[in-house]
Amino acid sequence: MNKKLNIWQLTPPQILVLGFAVIIFIGAGLLTLPLSSATGHSIPFIDAFFTAVSATCVTGLVVVDTGSAYTMFGQIVIVSLIQVGGLGFMTMATLVAFAFRKKITLKERLVLQEAFNQGSMEGIVRLIRKVIIYSLSIEAVAAVIFTIRFSFDFGFTRGLYCGIWHAVSMFNNAGFDLFGTVDAPFVSLTGYVGDFVVNFVAMMLIILGGIGFIVISDLMEFRNKRKLSLHSKVVLSMSGLLLLVGAVGIFIFEFTNIRTLGSLDIGAKVLGSFFQSVTARTAGANTVDIGALRQASQFLIIILMFIGASPGSTGGGIKTTTFTILISAIITMVRGKEDIVIYRYRLAKDRILKAITLSMMALFLVIIVTMILSTTQDSSFIKILFEVTSAFGTVGLSMGLTPELTTFGKVLICITMFAGRLGTITLAYALQPKQEKELFRYPEGKITIG
């Protein structure tokens, strides 16, 4: 009884961190069982732990190939971790509570508020209901289409399994796949680079999972309300802009690269460019060899991965809304204005400070981890920076460094994925001691800038 009481005395950020950690260790334990390994021998704990972290944090970076290294049991464990990690363990716990008609307590509402980065608890349970309904509905529709398409390649039974598995993986922006073999591991969706059905459905899943459940809810209710919230407008406009810029950039940079888009017809070139731009927004699947891209394309993808998806989504990164605030702050300062105005709404100062804080903490994390790995891993700088940014943004795209990581490197990337999924601010709040309210304020000072 005391143990239960102590747990619920934790703050919402601490409960989130503890909850995700428990799920990861349970998943790692299951993946180390001989039952999970395709060889019948236990997978090393560090590799199972890395896979569990990557799946729960919906990243997609892997040290062993999912399709060839794990049995069906192991693959089901992984896709279950992806579903729980993508929607959030509190969302899944709420689903169980709904099933048993259990009342959602105030503490549970506070944790849900923290998990979905909401400003208040008002309507949080109603939002969770929508999250569950929309998620399962979108995954079900995509699973049917995938099943029909994959049945032509693998037969109905295998097609059904792959259809459901990849629908969950893509919607939760995880990027895990089952197409690798012992002879050709880590292939992702490269075999479907010119396949319109697979590309279109995968892109729609990634976009819907990445824009966030608040925006999906807004779009579903648009017919009745006839208006979108400021949050939805910012997310949709910035997401669209980043996807277009990314696709055009990759198309230009890779147009003549014979190792990526150069050998494809114009339709496949456009499809491949858009897919790589979409997947860079925290999805992790790829239809061309990421390691074969020109460095300009790789650096563009690093920027897209760092920005990431949107708040309240299955993706990571600093988020599109944060990036919008930063860009708007620069424009406002250059124009000599005082208030940051977006779509005729003035932003509060605390939103601006939070955006700056989140961005700087994320930047410091990526820089520090990159510097450490640069001294411990024998690899090029761009390769290390790409892998670290992919881990932080919970993207999962890789230039091939992850399977070569040392044990220390794997642990460091695990920490980066964990911080990227929960958010640097949430993690900082969870780790810091309880703050006492300040009883006084210091006098204002001035520092010369620029």
N, C-alpha and C positions, 0 to 999 in steps of 0.2 A: 504493500500500500504506500509506504514511504517513497519507494522507488518511482512509482507512478506519479506521485505528488511532486517529486523533484524534477521529473521530466517536464511536467506542465508548468513549472516555475521558470523554465527557460524562456528567453525572449523568442519572438517569431523567427528572426534570422538564425538563431542557434538551433531551433527545432528543424528548420529547413536544411541546414548544414548536416546535422546529426541524422536526419531522415535519409538524405541522399547517400551519406557515408554507409549507413546500415544496409541499404539496398545494394550498394556496390560490393560490399564484403560478402553478402549472401550470394550475389551473382558470381563473384569470383570463386567462392567455395563450390558452387554447382558446376562451374566450367572446369575446375581442376579434377572432377570425377572422371574415371576412365570411360564412363558412359557417355561423356561429352566429346571425347577425342576419337577422331576417325581411325587412328592407329591402334586404339585400345589401350594405350599407355597414357598416364596422366600428363596433361599439358603443364609445363612449369608454372608455378604460382604467379610469378611476375608477369608472364604472358597472359594468363587468365585474368589477373587483376587489371592489366592494361586494357584488355578487351571489355571487361565489365565497366570500367570507368568510361571508356569511349562510347559504349552503348547507352549507359545511364545518362551520360552528359550529351547524348545524341550528336556525337562528333563524327565518327567514321574512320578515324585513324586506326590502323591495325598492324600488329607485328606478325601475325600469322593469317593466312587467307581463310576467310569465313567459310567459303563454299567447299574447300577441300580439307581443312584441318579439323572441322567439327562435324559431329554426327547430327542427325535430325534433332535429337534431344538438345544438344548444345546450341543449335541454331534457334530452336524455340525459346531457350533461355535468353539468348541474345535479343531476339525480337520482342520478348516480354519486357526486358530491361529498357529497350528503346521506347516502347509504348508508355511504360511507367515514367521513364525519364523525360520523355517529350511532353506529356500532359502534366507531369508533376505528381509526386507520390500523394500529395494532399488531395489532388483532384481524384485520383483513384480511390483514396480512402473515403472521399465524399460519395463516390459512386456506390461503394459498399454500404455506406450509411443510408443512401437513398433506397437501396434494395431492401434493407432491413427496417426502413421507416424510422431511422434513428435521427433525433434532432441534432442539428449542427450547433455546437457550443460557441460561446463568445470567443474563447481562445482559438478554436479551430477557424473561426471567421477571420481573426487577426492574422493567422498564419497564411490563409488563402489570400488575404489582402497583400501580404508581403510577397507571396509567390507570384502573383500576377501584377505586382507593381502598381496597385491601385491607390488612389489618394484617400479613399474612405471605404468603409465596410458596406455602404449602402448598395444594395442590389448584388452583393458578391455571390450569394448562393444562387440567385437567378442566372448570373453569368456562368457559374460552374455548370449548371444544368445545360445551358446552351453549348458550352465547350464540349461536353460529353456527347450531346446529340449531333452537333455539327461534325465533330471529329470522326465518330463512328460512321456517320452517313457518307462523308467524303471518302473515307477509306474503303467502305463497302462498294461504292460506285466504281472507284479506281481498280479495286480488286477484281471486279467482274470484267472490266475492259482488259486488264493485264492478263487475266486467266484465258480469255479468248485468244489474245495475241500469242502468249507463250505456249498455248496448247498446240499451235502449229509447229513449234520447235521441239517440244519435250513430251507431247502427249497430254491428255486431260489431267491426269492425277498430279504429275509433276508441274504442269502449267497452273493448276489451281493453287498448289503449295507456293510456287514462286509468285503468283499473282497476289495472294494475300500478304505474303512476307514482304514483298517490295512495295506494296501500297502503304503498309505501316512504316517501313523504313523511309520512304520518300516524303510522306506527309509530315513525319516528325523530323524531317531535315537531318536524318542520321547518315545517309550515304552508304550504309552497309549493303552488300550484294552477295548473291550466291553463285555467280557465274564463273568464278575462278576454279581452276582444276590443278591437280598436282603438277602437271606439265606447264600450265599457263596460269599462275596465280595473279591476284591483284588486277584483273582485267576490267573490273567495273562494267560500264555499259558501252565499252569501245566496240563491241560487236554489233551495236545498234546505232552507230553514228548517223546513218542516213535513214533510219526507220522513223517515219513521222508519228505513228501511233505511240510508240514507246517514249519518244522524245516529248511529244505534246502532253501526254498524261503525266509523265514524270515532272515536267516543268510546272504544270498546273498544280500538282500536289505540293511541290516545293514552294511555289509562290503563295498558295493558300496557307500552308503551314508557317510561312515566314512573315506574312503581314500581321498576324496576331488574331486572336479570337475576338477581341473588342471590335476590330475592323470588320471581320466576317459577320458579326452580329449586326453591326451598323448597315452593312450592305444588304443583309437579309431583310431588314426592317425598312429599307429605303422607300419601298413602294408605299408604305403607310405614312412614314414621317416626311418624305420628300426633302430630306436634308441630311447631311453628314456632319459628324462632330469635327471639331478642329483637329483632334488627334487623327481621325481617319483621313482627313484631307491631306495632312502632312505626310502620313505613312504612304498613302497611295501615290501622291505626286512624287515624293522623293524615291520611292521604290521603283516607279516607272522610269524616272530619270536615270537612276543608277544602272538599271537593267539595259536601257538603250545605250548609254555611254559605254558600258562594259562590252556589249555585243558589237558595237561599231568599232571600238578599239581593237578587240580580238580579231575581228574580220580583217581589218587593215593590216595589223601586225603579222597575221598568220596566212594571209591570202596566198603567198608564194612559198610557204614553208611546206616542202614535200613530205615532211615527217608528221604533219598534223592535218591542215586543211588543204594544202596545195594540190593533192592528188584527187580531191573530191570535186563533183560537179557543183555548179553555183547554188543549187537548192540545198545540197548537203552542207556547203560552206556556211550558208546563212543559218541553217538549223544548228550546226555545230557551234557557231559563234554565240547564238542566243543561249544554247544549253550551258556552255561554259560560263557565261555571264550570270545566268540564273543560279547555277549550282555554287558559284562563288559566294552567294549570299547565305552560306552556312549549310548547304546540302551535302556536298562531298562526293557525289557521283560524278563521273566524267565519261565523255564519249571519245576523247582524244587523249593521247599520252601527255600528261601534264609536264613530265620531265623533258619532253621534246619541244615544248613551246619556247619561243624566243623570250629572252629576258625581259623585254618590254611588256609582253603579255603576262609573264609571271609576276612582274612588279605591279601591274594593273590589278591582277587578281588578289595580290596581297592587300592592296588598298581596299578593294571590295570586301574581302574577308574581315578586315579590321572593323569596317563600318557595320557589317553583319545585317541581321534581320530587324524586326520591329519589336517593341515591348509587348509582353503578354503572348509571345509566340513560342514556337518550339526551337527557335534559332538563338544564336549568340551574337558576339560583337558588341560594339558600343551602342548600337541601334541607330536606325534611320532618324528617329526624332532627335536624338542627341546630336547627330551630324548636322541636321537642319538648323538646330539652335546655334551651333558653332559657326556655320556659314552665315546665318542671319546676323549674328553678333559682329562678325567681321564687316559685313555690308553696312550695318548700322553705324559702326565706328568710323568707317571710311567716309560715309555720307555726313558725319558730324551730328547724327541724331542721338537722342538720349534713350528712347524706348525701343526695344525689339518688337516689331509688329509683324505678325504672320497671319495672312487672311483676315486682316482688320481686327485682330485680337492682340492686345499687348501682353507680353509674357511677364510673369512675376519674377523678381530677382532671384528667389530661391531655386526656381527651375533652371535659370542660367548658371548659377553656382554649382548646382548638382551636375549639370551637363559637363561643365569644365572639370569638375572633380573626377567624375567617372572616366572622362577621356584621358586625363593625365595619369590616373592610376593604371588604366589599361595600357597606356603607352609605356609607363615605367615597367610594368610586368613583362611586356613583350621585349623591351630592351634588355632588362636584367637576365631573363631566361636565355635570350639569344646570345648574350655575351658569355654566359656560363657554358652553354653548349658549344660555343665557338672554341673554347679552351679544352673541352673534354671529347669532342667529336672531330674526327678527321674528315671534314667535308667542306664544301664551298659555303661562303657567307649567305648567298641568295637562297641556297637549299635549306640552311638552318633557319633563316628568317621566315621563309615560306612555311616550314613545318610548325614553327612556334606560333605564327599568326593563325595558321589553320587550327591549331589546338585551342588557342584563346577564343577564336571566333566560333568554336565548335563546328567547324566546317567539315574537315575530314579529307580534303584534297591533299595529295602528297606527291612530292617529286622523287619518292623512293627512299627517303632517309629513315623513316620510322622502323622498318624491319632491321635496319643496321644499328639501331641505338644500343648503347651500353645499358646495363641495369640502372645506373645512375640517371642516364638520359631518359629512360622510360619512366622512372619515378617523377622526374622533373616535368615531363610532358603531361603525366597524369595530374599533377598539381595544377598545371596550366589549364587543362581541360576542365577540371573541377571549378577553378576560379572563373573560367569563362562561362560555364553553365549557370552558376549561382549568381554571378555578378561580383565585381570587386568590392563594391560598396556593401552589399549584403554580407560578404565574407568578412569585411573589416568590422562591421557592426557586431557580427557573431563572435569575433575573437577579442574585441576590446572589453575591458572591465566596465561595470555599470557606471554610467556618468552621473555625477551629481550636478544639480542645476546651479549655474553660476549666479552668485549673489551681487556681482558688480560688473561694470564694463570699463575697459581701459580707455584713455583719451584717444581721439582719432589722430592718426599721423598721416603724413604724405610722403610718397616715394616717387622720384622722377622715373618715368617710363619712356622708353624709346630714344 
